[in-house]
Amino acid sequence: MLVQGQKKVPPGMRDWLPGEAFQKRDLINRFLTHFSLWGYQEINTPLLEYYQTFSDAGKGSELEQIYKLIDRDGQILALRPEMTLPITRVVSSKLSEKYPQRLMYGGEVFRYEEIQTGRQREFTQVGVELLGASGPAADSEVLALAIEALTAIGLTDFTISLGHTGVLKGLLASLNWEETALYVVRKLILEKDFVGLKNYLLAQGMTSAETVVSLLTEKLIFPQVLNKNLPAGVLEALEELKQIRDYLKDYGTAHYLQLDLSTLREQIYYTGMVFEIYTSGIGYPIGGGGRYDRLFDLWGLDCPATGFALGVERVLLSLPEIKKSKPEKSYLLVGENAKVIISRARKLRQQGKKVITQIGSFTHEEAEELAKQSEAILVNDEGENSNEI
């Protein structure tokens, strides 16, 4: 016999109860429906992958967050911590090299990370990958799609923090640093520890440390940035961001953008534009993405790519209650005449109605209590309330 403690689930996991599960599934379906309007096709991958799929592309904290297990043949497996890498595996091995390809997904991922409200170890992502398309036009497509999908489900109070990996690379290009030092710099920026960043850069002998930190922390607009005396690599990255912003003006979504040159993503495979999506009341992003032109190198392919992922649970937390979908009302058919009850229920279901049947002898009060428990509209075998259906 199970004791009370064994009824729990592992830390970072949760059960989805009736009503909650409906809202989550409905939100996933609404996102995927909107993505499909832009020509994206659904793809899915196994929950279990070979660990090497992720270890070859990641390092440090990324790999520490992966759930690992050993199969009976001694192979190291991993619960997928994201969807982008598995999708690149599928595309490189099973799909023809006819580009561009527009793919979308919705599925569970797992990361062993600190548990907070809305930040669990099992969570659901929806997203898109635009493969074989380079340049600001493709980047702006995925950005505009992310924005339009969020507004379509009722979320309007959010901001896109837009950055570019080329900014940091350009600033540090002249320094002959070891990779470990660059890793420390990246980690400090991800943690938004700019005091620590400045001190570290000074300790490494970087005389322009204050200028670098200032560029990463100032509230900037494009004309101001482009007029600065900056390295060529930085100016090239900023020019790409300006073109993306101009495309988003055509989409009518540029007002959601906020230029933030300190924006980075935890995954090290990003090579260009990167962004994160923030909404009020949640202190971490509800989604993000960017360009990853070198990721297909793992599979021997040269394929530019860009995309994004949204955290379904985080989006649900961000949505006002009035914007969350409610299950359609069911009808409860109650009565002793089984033939009549079953026949009526079949006809109503053929019309797309949700119908619960309860065959037996019930008083009116008992039937009303059943309807209340089921959150259904009561209809007895004599047709009571049948005008509602």
Stockholm file with secondary structure:
# STOCKHOLM 1.0

chainA/1-389         MLVQGQKKVPPGMRDWLPGEAFQKRDLINRFLTHFSLWGYQEINTPLLEYYQTFSDAGKGSELEQIYKLIDRDGQILALRPEMTLPITRVVSSKLSEKYPQRLMYGGEVFRYEEIQTGRQREFTQVGVELLGASGPAADSEVLALAIEALTAIGLTDFTISLGHTGVLKGLLASLNWEETALYVVRKLILEKDFVGLKNYLLAQGMTSAETVVSLLTEKLIFPQVLNKNLPAGVLEALEELKQIRDYLKDYGTAHYLQLDLSTLREQIYYTGMVFEIYTSGIGYPIGGGGRYDRLFDLWGLDCPATGFALGVERVLLSLPEIKKSKPEKSYLLVGENAKVIISRARKLRQQGKKVITQIGSFTHEEAEELAKQSEAILVNDEGENSNEI
#=GR chainA/1-389 SS CCCGGGGSCCTTCCCCCTTHHHHHHHHHHHHHHHHHTTTCEECCCCSEEETHHHHTTCCTHHHHTCCEEECTTSCEEEECSCSHHHHHHHHHHHSCSCSCEEEEEEEEEECCCCCBTTBCSEEEEEEEEEESCCSHHHHHHHHHHHHHHHHHTTCCCEEEEEEEHHHHHHHHTTCCCCHHHHHHHHHHHHTTCHHHHHHHHHHTTCTTHHHHHHHHHSCCCHHHHHTSCCCHHHHHHHHHHHHHHHHHHHHTCGGGEEECTTCCCSSTTCCSEEEEEEETTCSSCSEEEEECTTGGGGGTCCCCEEEEEEEHHHHHHHSCGGGSCCCCCEEEEEESCHHHHHHHHHHHHHTTCEEEEEESCCCHHHHHHHHHHHTEEEEETTCTTGGGC
#=GC SS_cons         CCCGGGGSCCTTCCCCCTTHHHHHHHHHHHHHHHHHTTTCEECCCCSEEETHHHHTTCCTHHHHTCCEEECTTSCEEEECSCSHHHHHHHHHHHSCSCSCEEEEEEEEEECCCCCBTTBCSEEEEEEEEEESCCSHHHHHHHHHHHHHHHHHTTCCCEEEEEEEHHHHHHHHTTCCCCHHHHHHHHHHHHTTCHHHHHHHHHHTTCTTHHHHHHHHHSCCCHHHHHTSCCCHHHHHHHHHHHHHHHHHHHHTCGGGEEECTTCCCSSTTCCSEEEEEEETTCSSCSEEEEECTTGGGGGTCCCCEEEEEEEHHHHHHHSCGGGSCCCCCEEEEEESCHHHHHHHHHHHHHTTCEEEEEESCCCHHHHHHHHHHHTEEEEETTCTTGGGC
//
